Amino acid sequence: MIFIYPGSFDPVTLGHVDLMTRGAKLADKLIVAVLDNPHKQPLFSIEERMDLLRDAVKDIGNIEVTAFSGLLTRFTNERGVSVILRGLRDGEDYISEARYAWFNRFLGGDVETIFLPASPAFSQVSSRIVREIAAYAAPAQDGVSDPLLQWVTPKTAAVLRSKFMTKG
Ligand code: ADP
């Protein structure tokens, strides 16, 4: 079965990587799809987000990274996707995710949503928190490694740091 894991991934975190690793084991193929949402002002472009995702999942064989815009169920129908994969960190995630799951089933016919619980090590991590750490917390210093490395890949940490350095 083909699964899809849609999201903003602005940027990808180790919480996302954990979910993709676990989801890919359940699927024949997992499509990781970056949503091009005209209503959001992302920090990273679509190309940057796909590039960081590809690097993060390079060791997993059955993952394809792509982008989509518009209705998710139009894309799932085009690509023959039967399962939408989403992660649940807490009850708040559940409330919004359950709504989307019903909505996508209503619009997409057969498509079902499967939720995986966040692993405890990553249940507090979000792209937003990671962006804030990059903006305000000091990078590696005095032999102490960059705190960002607890939550993102080395490549994502480097790109995040360079974004905030050029922004002053
Ligand atoms: P969105 O902006 O659509 O919420 P995200 O990229 O933040 O997109 O999240 C995509 C999916 O990954 C969502 O289902 C979200 O609940 C899940 N997710 C985000 N962070 C984590 C995490 N740390 N652990 C597990 N799942 C997560």
Backbone and ligand atoms as CSV (ligand in chain L), in Angstrom:
chain,resi,resn,atom,element,x,y,z
A,1,MET,N,N,0.830,-1.206,0.000
A,1,MET,CA,C,0.000,0.000,0.000
A,1,MET,C,C,0.868,1.261,0.000
A,2,ILE,N,N,0.368,2.287,-0.679
A,2,ILE,CA,C,1.106,3.560,-0.695
A,2,ILE,C,C,0.554,4.462,0.414
A,3,PHE,N,N,1.446,4.938,1.269
A,3,PHE,CA,C,1.094,5.887,2.329
A,3,PHE,C,C,1.594,7.268,1.910
A,4,ILE,N,N,0.920,8.297,2.444
A,4,ILE,CA,C,1.438,9.661,2.256
A,4,ILE,C,C,1.564,10.327,3.621
A,5,TYR,N,N,2.652,11.032,3.812
A,5,TYR,CA,C,2.853,11.809,5.043
A,5,TYR,C,C,2.947,13.277,4.615
A,6,PRO,N,N,1.825,13.999,4.713
A,6,PRO,CA,C,1.834,15.404,4.288
A,6,PRO,C,C,2.172,16.320,5.460
A,7,GLY,N,N,2.750,17.457,5.178
A,7,GLY,CA,C,3.031,18.413,6.247
A,7,GLY,C,C,3.748,19.634,5.721
A,8,SER,N,N,3.986,20.558,6.649
A,8,SER,CA,C,4.700,21.783,6.264
A,8,SER,C,C,6.212,21.563,6.296
A,9,PHE,N,N,6.678,20.814,7.294
A,9,PHE,CA,C,8.112,20.485,7.414
A,9,PHE,C,C,8.982,21.746,7.281
A,10,ASP,N,N,8.676,22.742,8.103
A,10,ASP,CA,C,9.352,24.051,7.996
A,10,ASP,C,C,10.178,24.360,9.249
A,11,PRO,N,N,11.261,23.644,9.535
A,11,PRO,CA,C,11.869,22.563,8.753
A,11,PRO,C,C,11.525,21.186,9.352
A,12,VAL,N,N,12.023,20.137,8.675
A,12,VAL,CA,C,11.883,18.775,9.187
A,12,VAL,C,C,12.610,18.670,10.542
A,13,THR,N,N,11.964,17.981,11.492
A,13,THR,CA,C,12.574,17.744,12.815
A,13,THR,C,C,12.837,16.250,12.995
A,14,LEU,N,N,13.549,15.906,14.063
A,14,LEU,CA,C,13.781,14.481,14.332
A,14,LEU,C,C,12.479,13.785,14.730
A,15,GLY,N,N,11.481,14.560,15.187
A,15,GLY,CA,C,10.150,13.983,15.441
A,15,GLY,C,C,9.527,13.503,14.135
A,16,HIS,N,N,9.632,14.316,13.090
A,16,HIS,CA,C,9.149,13.896,11.765
A,16,HIS,C,C,9.922,12.671,11.283
A,17,VAL,N,N,11.243,12.701,11.465
A,17,VAL,CA,C,12.077,11.580,10.976
A,17,VAL,C,C,11.672,10.287,11.676
A,18,ASP,N,N,11.418,10.381,12.987
A,18,ASP,CA,C,10.982,9.203,13.750
A,18,ASP,C,C,9.673,8.666,13.164
A,19,LEU,N,N,8.751,9.569,12.879
A,19,LEU,CA,C,7.452,9.141,12.334
A,19,LEU,C,C,7.600,8.528,10.941
A,20,MET,N,N,8.457,9.137,10.109
A,20,MET,CA,C,8.664,8.616,8.744
A,20,MET,C,C,9.320,7.233,8.793
A,21,THR,N,N,10.282,7.069,9.706
A,21,THR,CA,C,10.980,5.782,9.826
A,21,THR,C,C,9.986,4.688,10.210
A,22,ARG,N,N,9.115,5.004,11.172
A,22,ARG,CA,C,8.138,4.007,11.623
A,22,ARG,C,C,7.067,3.782,10.562
A,23,GLY,N,N,6.629,4.867,9.909
A,23,GLY,CA,C,5.590,4.743,8.880
A,23,GLY,C,C,6.068,3.966,7.669
A,24,ALA,N,N,7.338,4.159,7.301
A,24,ALA,CA,C,7.869,3.485,6.107
A,24,ALA,C,C,7.891,1.969,6.292
A,25,LYS,N,N,7.970,1.521,7.551
A,25,LYS,CA,C,7.966,0.074,7.811
A,25,LYS,C,C,6.590,-0.536,7.571
A,26,LEU,N,N,5.563,0.291,7.664
A,26,LEU,CA,C,4.195,-0.216,7.496
A,26,LEU,C,C,3.743,-0.191,6.036
A,27,ALA,N,N,4.431,0.610,5.216
A,27,ALA,CA,C,3.974,0.863,3.849
A,27,ALA,C,C,4.884,0.178,2.829
A,28,ASP,N,N,4.335,-0.104,1.628
A,28,ASP,CA,C,5.212,-0.518,0.525
A,28,ASP,C,C,6.040,0.690,0.108
A,29,LYS,N,N,5.338,1.834,0.058
A,29,LYS,CA,C,6.023,3.067,-0.316
A,29,LYS,C,C,5.424,4.204,0.500
A,30,LEU,N,N,6.272,5.100,0.970
A,30,LEU,CA,C,5.800,6.274,1.714
A,30,LEU,C,C,6.168,7.537,0.927
A,31,ILE,N,N,5.144,8.295,0.557
A,31,ILE,CA,C,5.386,9.583,-0.112
A,31,ILE,C,C,5.357,10.668,0.959
A,32,VAL,N,N,6.449,11.385,1.108
A,32,VAL,CA,C,6.489,12.514,2.034
A,32,VAL,C,C,6.232,13.764,1.196
A,33,ALA,N,N,5.138,14.454,1.496
A,33,ALA,CA,C,4.684,15.527,0.605
A,33,ALA,C,C,4.649,16.864,1.332
A,34,VAL,N,N,5.454,17.793,0.841
A,34,VAL,CA,C,5.516,19.132,1.436
A,34,VAL,C,C,4.365,19.959,0.870
A,35,LEU,N,N,3.573,20.487,1.780
A,35,LEU,CA,C,2.420,21.290,1.352
A,35,LEU,C,C,2.858,22.707,1.010
A,36,ASP,N,N,2.560,23.097,-0.212
A,36,ASP,CA,C,2.806,24.463,-0.657
A,36,ASP,C,C,1.544,25.256,-0.326
A,37,ASN,N,N,1.563,25.901,0.855
A,37,ASN,CA,C,0.354,26.574,1.355
A,37,ASN,C,C,0.483,28.086,1.166
A,38,PRO,N,N,-0.304,28.664,0.250
A,38,PRO,CA,C,-0.169,30.096,-0.030
A,38,PRO,C,C,-0.577,30.985,1.150
A,39,HIS,N,N,-1.257,30.393,2.165
A,39,HIS,CA,C,-1.685,31.196,3.319
A,39,HIS,C,C,-0.630,31.270,4.422
A,40,LYS,N,N,0.439,30.469,4.276
A,40,LYS,CA,C,1.481,30.502,5.302
A,40,LYS,C,C,2.726,31.173,4.751
A,41,GLN,N,N,3.474,31.819,5.631
A,41,GLN,CA,C,4.735,32.464,5.242
A,41,GLN,C,C,5.863,31.627,5.836
A,42,PRO,N,N,6.321,30.605,5.131
A,42,PRO,CA,C,7.316,29.710,5.714
A,42,PRO,C,C,8.699,30.346,5.793
A,43,LEU,N,N,9.529,29.806,6.691
A,43,LEU,CA,C,10.918,30.258,6.773
A,43,LEU,C,C,11.713,29.684,5.596
A,44,PHE,N,N,11.408,28.417,5.238
A,44,PHE,CA,C,12.142,27.733,4.175
A,44,PHE,C,C,11.285,27.599,2.918
A,45,SER,N,N,11.936,27.743,1.766
A,45,SER,CA,C,11.215,27.548,0.502
A,45,SER,C,C,10.867,26.066,0.349
A,46,ILE,N,N,9.988,25.787,-0.590
A,46,ILE,CA,C,9.620,24.391,-0.869
A,46,ILE,C,C,10.874,23.581,-1.214
A,47,GLU,N,N,11.743,24.143,-2.064
A,47,GLU,CA,C,12.948,23.413,-2.488
A,47,GLU,C,C,13.859,23.130,-1.288
A,48,GLU,N,N,14.026,24.124,-0.420
A,48,GLU,CA,C,14.873,23.921,0.769
A,48,GLU,C,C,14.275,22.835,1.663
A,49,ARG,N,N,12.951,22.875,1.836
A,49,ARG,CA,C,12.321,21.889,2.717
A,49,ARG,C,C,12.453,20.476,2.137
A,50,MET,N,N,12.312,20.358,0.803
A,50,MET,CA,C,12.453,19.034,0.176
A,50,MET,C,C,13.899,18.546,0.276
A,51,ASP,N,N,14.822,19.473,0.101
A,51,ASP,CA,C,16.237,19.127,0.160
A,51,ASP,C,C,16.606,18.607,1.561
A,52,LEU,N,N,16.129,19.287,2.607
A,52,LEU,CA,C,16.426,18.860,3.986
A,52,LEU,C,C,15.747,17.532,4.295
A,53,LEU,N,N,14.529,17.352,3.773
A,53,LEU,CA,C,13.830,16.070,3.980
A,53,LEU,C,C,14.581,14.935,3.302
A,54,ARG,N,N,15.009,15.154,2.055
A,54,ARG,CA,C,15.718,14.093,1.311
A,54,ARG,C,C,16.981,13.685,2.060
A,55,ASP,N,N,17.675,14.678,2.590
A,55,ASP,CA,C,18.889,14.367,3.353
A,55,ASP,C,C,18.530,13.573,4.615
A,56,ALA,N,N,17.427,13.952,5.281
A,56,ALA,CA,C,17.049,13.309,6.552
A,56,ALA,C,C,16.634,11.851,6.359
A,57,VAL,N,N,16.109,11.506,5.173
A,57,VAL,CA,C,15.597,10.123,4.971
A,57,VAL,C,C,16.442,9.342,3.968
A,58,LYS,N,N,17.669,9.817,3.719
A,58,LYS,CA,C,18.467,9.202,2.644
A,58,LYS,C,C,18.762,7.718,2.875
A,59,ASP,N,N,18.704,7.272,4.142
A,59,ASP,CA,C,19.003,5.858,4.418
A,59,ASP,C,C,17.762,4.968,4.384
A,60,ILE,N,N,16.598,5.561,4.128
A,60,ILE,CA,C,15.367,4.753,4.099
A,60,ILE,C,C,14.983,4.538,2.635
A,61,GLY,N,N,14.887,3.273,2.230
A,61,GLY,CA,C,14.742,2.964,0.809
A,61,GLY,C,C,13.412,3.328,0.180
A,62,ASN,N,N,12.307,3.147,0.898
A,62,ASN,CA,C,10.995,3.246,0.242
A,62,ASN,C,C,10.292,4.584,0.471
A,63,ILE,N,N,11.088,5.659,0.558
A,63,ILE,CA,C,10.487,6.989,0.738
A,63,ILE,C,C,10.759,7.861,-0.480
A,64,GLU,N,N,9.701,8.531,-0.944
A,64,GLU,CA,C,9.844,9.540,-2.005
A,64,GLU,C,C,9.463,10.889,-1.401
A,65,VAL,N,N,10.260,11.905,-1.656
A,65,VAL,CA,C,9.942,13.248,-1.164
A,65,VAL,C,C,9.455,14.088,-2.333
A,66,THR,N,N,8.311,14.741,-2.153
A,66,THR,CA,C,7.761,15.566,-3.227
A,66,THR,C,C,7.011,16.753,-2.606
A,67,ALA,N,N,6.353,17.552,-3.452
A,67,ALA,CA,C,5.565,18.682,-2.953
A,67,ALA,C,C,4.198,18.640,-3.624
A,68,PHE,N,N,3.222,19.247,-2.975
A,68,PHE,CA,C,1.908,19.355,-3.608
A,68,PHE,C,C,1.255,20.649,-3.146
A,69,SER,N,N,0.248,21.096,-3.924
A,69,SER,CA,C,-0.533,22.253,-3.501
A,69,SER,C,C,-1.997,21.907,-3.737
A,70,GLY,N,N,-2.861,22.657,-3.130
A,70,GLY,CA,C,-4.293,22.389,-3.306
A,70,GLY,C,C,-4.751,21.270,-2.397
A,71,LEU,N,N,-5.830,20.629,-2.832
A,71,LEU,CA,C,-6.492,19.644,-1.988
A,71,LEU,C,C,-5.661,18.358,-1.877
A,72,LEU,N,N,-5.449,17.912,-0.637
A,72,LEU,CA,C,-4.660,16.680,-0.439
A,72,LEU,C,C,-5.315,15.486,-1.134
A,73,THR,N,N,-6.644,15.401,-1.074
A,73,THR,CA,C,-7.302,14.214,-1.633
A,73,THR,C,C,-7.240,14.182,-3.169
A,74,ARG,N,N,-7.059,15.331,-3.795
A,74,ARG,CA,C,-6.863,15.308,-5.248
A,74,ARG,C,C,-5.522,14.624,-5.542
A,75,PHE,N,N,-4.521,14.978,-4.743
A,75,PHE,CA,C,-3.191,14.396,-4.902
A,75,PHE,C,C,-3.193,12.895,-4.560
A,76,THR,N,N,-3.892,12.516,-3.482
A,76,THR,CA,C,-3.913,11.087,-3.108
A,76,THR,C,C,-4.606,10.267,-4.198
A,77,ASN,N,N,-5.657,10.820,-4.792
A,77,ASN,CA,C,-6.346,10.093,-5.873
A,77,ASN,C,C,-5.451,9.944,-7.094
A,78,GLU,N,N,-4.756,11.026,-7.453
A,78,GLU,CA,C,-3.852,10.987,-8.618
A,78,GLU,C,C,-2.755,9.945,-8.454
A,79,ARG,N,N,-2.239,9.832,-7.208
A,79,ARG,CA,C,-1.072,8.980,-6.964
A,79,ARG,C,C,-1.425,7.585,-6.445
A,80,GLY,N,N,-2.724,7.269,-6.341
A,80,GLY,CA,C,-3.129,5.941,-5.859
A,80,GLY,C,C,-2.749,5.679,-4.408
A,81,VAL,N,N,-2.824,6.741,-3.597
A,81,VAL,CA,C,-2.490,6.620,-2.169
A,81,VAL,C,C,-3.697,6.094,-1.401
A,82,SER,N,N,-3.489,5.108,-0.509
A,82,SER,CA,C,-4.637,4.646,0.283
A,82,SER,C,C,-4.594,5.067,1.743
A,83,VAL,N,N,-3.448,5.485,2.247
A,83,VAL,CA,C,-3.366,5.838,3.666
A,83,VAL,C,C,-2.636,7.170,3.859
A,84,ILE,N,N,-3.255,8.040,4.662
A,84,ILE,CA,C,-2.595,9.287,5.076
A,84,ILE,C,C,-2.002,9.025,6.455
A,85,LEU,N,N,-0.730,9.304,6.610
A,85,LEU,CA,C,-0.038,9.094,7.888
A,85,LEU,C,C,0.106,10.439,8.587
A,86,ARG,N,N,-0.279,10.468,9.866
A,86,ARG,CA,C,-0.083,11.686,10.649
A,86,ARG,C,C,0.401,11.317,12.042
A,87,GLY,N,N,1.042,12.248,12.703
A,87,GLY,CA,C,1.553,11.998,14.045
A,87,GLY,C,C,0.713,12.713,15.082
A,88,LEU,N,N,0.624,12.104,16.270
A,88,LEU,CA,C,-0.104,12.742,17.378
A,88,LEU,C,C,0.848,12.948,18.543
A,89,ARG,N,N,1.056,14.226,18.893
A,89,ARG,CA,C,1.905,14.513,20.045
A,89,ARG,C,C,1.091,14.592,21.330
A,90,ASP,N,N,-0.130,15.096,21.202
A,90,ASP,CA,C,-0.958,15.302,22.403
A,90,ASP,C,C,-2.427,15.413,21.989
A,91,GLY,N,N,-3.255,15.730,22.977
A,91,GLY,CA,C,-4.692,15.829,22.722
A,91,GLY,C,C,-5.049,16.941,21.746
A,92,GLU,N,N,-4.257,17.992,21.785
A,92,GLU,CA,C,-4.521,19.110,20.871
A,92,GLU,C,C,-4.326,18.669,19.417
A,93,ASP,N,N,-3.252,17.930,19.174
A,93,ASP,CA,C,-3.039,17.381,17.821
A,93,ASP,C,C,-4.244,16.519,17.439
A,94,TYR,N,N,-4.706,15.700,18.402
A,94,TYR,CA,C,-5.809,14.795,18.083
A,94,TYR,C,C,-7.047,15.572,17.624
A,95,ILE,N,N,-7.356,16.648,18.320
A,95,ILE,CA,C,-8.581,17.387,17.991
A,95,ILE,C,C,-8.537,17.899,16.549
A,96,SER,N,N,-7.426,18.496,16.148
A,96,SER,CA,C,-7.385,19.006,14.771
A,96,SER,C,C,-7.202,17.874,13.763
A,97,GLU,N,N,-6.405,16.875,14.126
A,97,GLU,CA,C,-6.143,15.785,13.170
A,97,GLU,C,C,-7.394,14.949,12.898
A,98,ALA,N,N,-8.200,14.727,13.939
A,98,ALA,CA,C,-9.405,13.902,13.755
A,98,ALA,C,C,-10.351,14.586,12.773
A,99,ARG,N,N,-10.407,15.921,12.857
A,99,ARG,CA,C,-11.255,16.681,11.933
A,99,ARG,C,C,-10.773,16.527,10.485
A,100,TYR,N,N,-9.463,16.679,10.301
A,100,TYR,CA,C,-8.906,16.539,8.944
A,100,TYR,C,C,-9.109,15.120,8.416
A,101,ALA,N,N,-8.989,14.139,9.312
A,101,ALA,CA,C,-9.131,12.737,8.879
A,101,ALA,C,C,-10.544,12.506,8.337
A,102,TRP,N,N,-11.521,13.032,9.064
A,102,TRP,CA,C,-12.901,12.854,8.606
A,102,TRP,C,C,-13.108,13.598,7.282
A,103,PHE,N,N,-12.601,14.814,7.214
A,103,PHE,CA,C,-12.748,15.668,6.042
A,103,PHE,C,C,-12.119,14.993,4.807
A,104,ASN,N,N,-10.939,14.432,5.002
A,104,ASN,CA,C,-10.254,13.782,3.879
A,104,ASN,C,C,-10.971,12.511,3.445
A,105,ARG,N,N,-11.573,11.814,4.397
A,105,ARG,CA,C,-12.312,10.605,4.045
A,105,ARG,C,C,-13.575,10.965,3.260
A,106,PHE,N,N,-14.202,12.034,3.703
A,106,PHE,CA,C,-15.402,12.537,3.050
A,106,PHE,C,C,-15.091,12.966,1.611
A,107,LEU,N,N,-13.953,13.640,1.440
A,107,LEU,CA,C,-13.600,14.149,0.108
A,107,LEU,C,C,-12.883,13.115,-0.747
A,108,GLY,N,N,-12.186,12.200,-0.090
A,108,GLY,CA,C,-11.279,11.336,-0.839
A,108,GLY,C,C,-11.761,9.922,-1.032
A,109,GLY,N,N,-13.028,9.647,-0.677
A,109,GLY,CA,C,-13.528,8.290,-0.891
A,109,GLY,C,C,-12.878,7.317,0.059
A,110,ASP,N,N,-11.977,6.515,-0.468
A,110,ASP,CA,C,-11.442,5.402,0.309
A,110,ASP,C,C,-10.265,5.740,1.213
A,111,VAL,N,N,-9.771,6.944,1.141
A,111,VAL,CA,C,-8.518,7.206,1.846
A,111,VAL,C,C,-8.730,7.248,3.366
A,112,GLU,N,N,-7.920,6.482,4.088
A,112,GLU,CA,C,-8.000,6.419,5.547
A,112,GLU,C,C,-6.785,7.108,6.138
A,113,THR,N,N,-6.962,7.691,7.342
A,113,THR,CA,C,-5.827,8.289,8.050
A,113,THR,C,C,-5.389,7.362,9.174
A,114,ILE,N,N,-4.097,7.115,9.254
A,114,ILE,CA,C,-3.532,6.342,10.362
A,114,ILE,C,C,-2.672,7.283,11.196
A,115,PHE,N,N,-2.914,7.246,12.511
A,115,PHE,CA,C,-2.122,8.081,13.426
A,115,PHE,C,C,-1.098,7.223,14.148
A,116,LEU,N,N,0.123,7.735,14.233
A,116,LEU,CA,C,1.119,7.096,15.091
A,116,LEU,C,C,1.408,8.063,16.245
A,117,PRO,N,N,1.496,7.528,17.465
A,117,PRO,CA,C,1.827,8.421,18.583
A,117,PRO,C,C,3.282,8.861,18.486
A,118,ALA,N,N,3.537,10.127,18.832
A,118,ALA,CA,C,4.921,10.613,18.849
A,118,ALA,C,C,5.722,9.796,19.853
A,119,SER,N,N,6.970,9.518,19.530
A,119,SER,CA,C,7.844,8.865,20.513
A,119,SER,C,C,8.096,9.850,21.654
A,120,PRO,N,N,8.155,9.336,22.906
A,120,PRO,CA,C,8.332,10.240,24.054
A,120,PRO,C,C,9.503,11.219,23.878
A,121,ALA,N,N,10.584,10.764,23.278
A,121,ALA,CA,C,11.763,11.634,23.137
A,121,ALA,C,C,11.473,12.866,22.280
A,122,PHE,N,N,10.435,12.770,21.431
A,122,PHE,CA,C,10.175,13.878,20.492
A,122,PHE,C,C,8.790,14.492,20.655
A,123,SER,N,N,8.088,14.120,21.733
A,123,SER,CA,C,6.680,14.541,21.806
A,123,SER,C,C,6.515,16.038,22.075
A,124,GLN,N,N,7.601,16.727,22.451
A,124,GLN,CA,C,7.484,18.181,22.669
A,124,GLN,C,C,8.078,18.971,21.501
A,125,VAL,N,N,8.532,18.282,20.476
A,125,VAL,CA,C,9.248,18.972,19.394
A,125,VAL,C,C,8.300,19.387,18.290
A,126,SER,N,N,8.464,20.633,17.840
A,126,SER,CA,C,7.711,21.106,16.677
A,126,SER,C,C,8.647,21.946,15.821
A,127,SER,N,N,8.273,22.127,14.566
A,127,SER,CA,C,9.089,22.980,13.681
A,127,SER,C,C,9.165,24.389,14.254
A,128,ARG,N,N,8.081,24.815,14.838
A,128,ARG,CA,C,8.038,26.179,15.380
A,128,ARG,C,C,9.045,26.360,16.521
A,129,ILE,N,N,9.082,25.390,17.447
A,129,ILE,CA,C,10.027,25.472,18.572
A,129,ILE,C,C,11.463,25.491,18.037
A,130,VAL,N,N,11.704,24.647,17.030
A,130,VAL,CA,C,13.040,24.552,16.453
A,130,VAL,C,C,13.454,25.893,15.815
A,131,ARG,N,N,12.517,26.543,15.143
A,131,ARG,CA,C,12.818,27.862,14.553
A,131,ARG,C,C,13.132,28.868,15.663
A,132,GLU,N,N,12.395,28.774,16.770
A,132,GLU,CA,C,12.629,29.721,17.863
A,132,GLU,C,C,13.976,29.469,18.543
A,133,ILE,N,N,14.338,28.193,18.696
A,133,ILE,CA,C,15.657,27.892,19.281
A,133,ILE,C,C,16.743,28.466,18.372
A,134,ALA,N,N,16.566,28.286,17.063
A,134,ALA,CA,C,17.577,28.783,16.115
A,134,ALA,C,C,17.673,30.305,16.176
A,135,ALA,N,N,16.545,30.957,16.400
A,135,ALA,CA,C,16.549,32.423,16.413
A,135,ALA,C,C,17.156,32.980,17.694
A,136,TYR,N,N,16.933,32.288,18.829
A,136,TYR,CA,C,17.283,32.911,20.116
A,136,TYR,C,C,18.363,32.210,20.917
A,137,ALA,N,N,18.565,30.884,20.716
A,137,ALA,CA,C,19.548,30.180,21.555
A,137,ALA,C,C,20.913,30.181,20.882
A,138,ALA,N,N,21.942,30.304,21.690
A,138,ALA,CA,C,23.304,30.361,21.150
A,138,ALA,C,C,23.670,29.046,20.463
A,139,PRO,N,N,24.459,29.123,19.392
A,139,PRO,CA,C,24.939,27.895,18.756
A,139,PRO,C,C,26.039,27.245,19.604
A,140,ALA,N,N,26.728,26.260,19.016
A,140,ALA,CA,C,27.788,25.557,19.734
A,140,ALA,C,C,28.813,26.550,20.283
A,141,GLN,N,N,29.220,26.332,21.534
A,141,GLN,CA,C,30.272,27.179,22.091
A,141,GLN,C,C,30.956,26.473,23.260
A,142,ASP,N,N,32.224,26.814,23.484
A,142,ASP,CA,C,33.019,26.271,24.597
A,142,ASP,C,C,32.897,24.752,24.706
A,143,GLY,N,N,33.007,24.078,23.591
A,143,GLY,CA,C,32.992,22.621,23.618
A,143,GLY,C,C,31.608,22.011,23.787
A,144,VAL,N,N,30.579,22.844,23.916
A,144,VAL,CA,C,29.211,22.327,24.042
A,144,VAL,C,C,28.573,22.384,22.659
A,145,SER,N,N,27.981,21.255,22.230
A,145,SER,CA,C,27.453,21.245,20.860
A,145,SER,C,C,26.152,22.044,20.766
A,146,ASP,N,N,25.790,22.366,19.547
A,146,ASP,CA,C,24.592,23.162,19.272
A,146,ASP,C,C,23.357,22.460,19.848
A,147,PRO,N,N,22.570,23.135,20.709
A,147,PRO,CA,C,21.376,22.493,21.279
A,147,PRO,C,C,20.384,22.026,20.221
A,148,LEU,N,N,20.438,22.674,19.055
A,148,LEU,CA,C,19.512,22.293,17.971
A,148,LEU,C,C,19.678,20.827,17.563
A,149,LEU,N,N,20.916,20.300,17.763
A,149,LEU,CA,C,21.197,18.932,17.287
A,149,LEU,C,C,20.394,17.867,18.027
A,150,GLN,N,N,19.773,18.262,19.149
A,150,GLN,CA,C,18.887,17.304,19.832
A,150,GLN,C,C,17.584,17.109,19.068
A,151,TRP,N,N,17.245,18.092,18.221
A,151,TRP,CA,C,15.907,18.074,17.610
A,151,TRP,C,C,15.897,18.005,16.095
A,152,VAL,N,N,17.038,18.319,15.461
A,152,VAL,CA,C,17.086,18.302,13.991
A,152,VAL,C,C,18.374,17.637,13.512
A,153,THR,N,N,18.430,17.326,12.224
A,153,THR,CA,C,19.632,16.716,11.651
A,153,THR,C,C,20.759,17.772,11.587
A,154,PRO,N,N,22.007,17.309,11.495
A,154,PRO,CA,C,23.122,18.263,11.388
A,154,PRO,C,C,22.953,19.232,10.210
A,155,LYS,N,N,22.455,18.734,9.077
A,155,LYS,CA,C,22.291,19.615,7.913
A,155,LYS,C,C,21.223,20.687,8.194
A,156,THR,N,N,20.120,20.268,8.801
A,156,THR,CA,C,19.061,21.244,9.110
A,156,THR,C,C,19.583,22.276,10.114
A,157,ALA,N,N,20.338,21.819,11.116
A,157,ALA,CA,C,20.889,22.760,12.103
A,157,ALA,C,C,21.780,23.788,11.409
A,158,ALA,N,N,22.617,23.319,10.488
A,158,ALA,CA,C,23.545,24.233,9.801
A,158,ALA,C,C,22.770,25.253,8.956
A,159,VAL,N,N,21.753,24.787,8.242
A,159,VAL,CA,C,20.989,25.693,7.377
A,159,VAL,C,C,20.177,26.685,8.225
A,160,LEU,N,N,19.630,26.201,9.338
A,160,LEU,CA,C,18.888,27.098,10.238
A,160,LEU,C,C,19.801,28.191,10.787
A,161,ARG,N,N,20.987,27.778,11.223
A,161,ARG,CA,C,21.926,28.764,11.777
A,161,ARG,C,C,22.301,29.797,10.717
A,162,SER,N,N,22.514,29.338,9.483
A,162,SER,CA,C,22.932,30.297,8.448
A,162,SER,C,C,21.783,31.251,8.121
A,163,LYS,N,N,20.550,30.785,8.185
A,163,LYS,CA,C,19.394,31.682,7.934
A,163,LYS,C,C,19.386,32.829,8.931
A,164,PHE,N,N,19.554,32.466,10.215
A,164,PHE,CA,C,19.441,33.512,11.229
A,164,PHE,C,C,20.685,34.389,11.280
A,165,MET,N,N,21.822,33.831,10.837
A,165,MET,CA,C,23.019,34.677,10.785
A,165,MET,C,C,22.864,35.744,9.709
A,166,THR,N,N,22.340,35.353,8.524
A,166,THR,CA,C,22.219,36.339,7.446
A,166,THR,C,C,21.129,37.350,7.754
A,167,LYS,N,N,20.142,36.925,8.605
A,167,LYS,CA,C,19.078,37.876,8.965
A,167,LYS,C,C,19.546,38.848,10.051
A,168,GLY,N,N,20.757,38.598,10.614
A,168,GLY,CA,C,21.283,39.465,11.664
A,168,GLY,C,C,20.608,39.123,12.970
L,1,ADP,P1,P,1.494,20.807,9.849
L,1,ADP,O1,O,1.898,22.238,9.715
L,1,ADP,O2,O,0.626,20.271,8.784
L,1,ADP,O3,O,1.077,20.403,11.269
L,1,ADP,P2,P,3.994,19.602,10.416
L,1,ADP,O4,O,5.110,19.449,9.463
L,1,ADP,O5,O,4.223,20.428,11.628
L,1,ADP,O6,O,2.805,20.041,9.541
L,1,ADP,O7,O,3.527,18.168,10.911
L,1,ADP,C1,C,3.212,17.163,10.014
L,1,ADP,C2,C,2.728,15.974,10.804
L,1,ADP,O8,O,3.765,15.528,11.656
L,1,ADP,C3,C,1.531,16.223,11.711
L,1,ADP,O9,O,0.733,15.057,11.732
L,1,ADP,C4,C,2.146,16.428,13.063
L,1,ADP,O10,O,1.243,16.086,14.113
L,1,ADP,C5,C,3.294,15.449,12.984
L,1,ADP,N1,N,4.390,15.811,13.861
L,1,ADP,C6,C,4.995,17.002,13.974
L,1,ADP,N2,N,5.970,16.961,14.905
L,1,ADP,C7,C,5.984,15.689,15.391
L,1,ADP,C8,C,6.753,15.008,16.391
L,1,ADP,N3,N,7.661,15.653,17.104
L,1,ADP,N4,N,6.502,13.685,16.596
L,1,ADP,C9,C,5.537,13.060,15.895
L,1,ADP,N5,N,4.761,13.648,14.949
L,1,ADP,C10,C,4.982,14.941,14.707
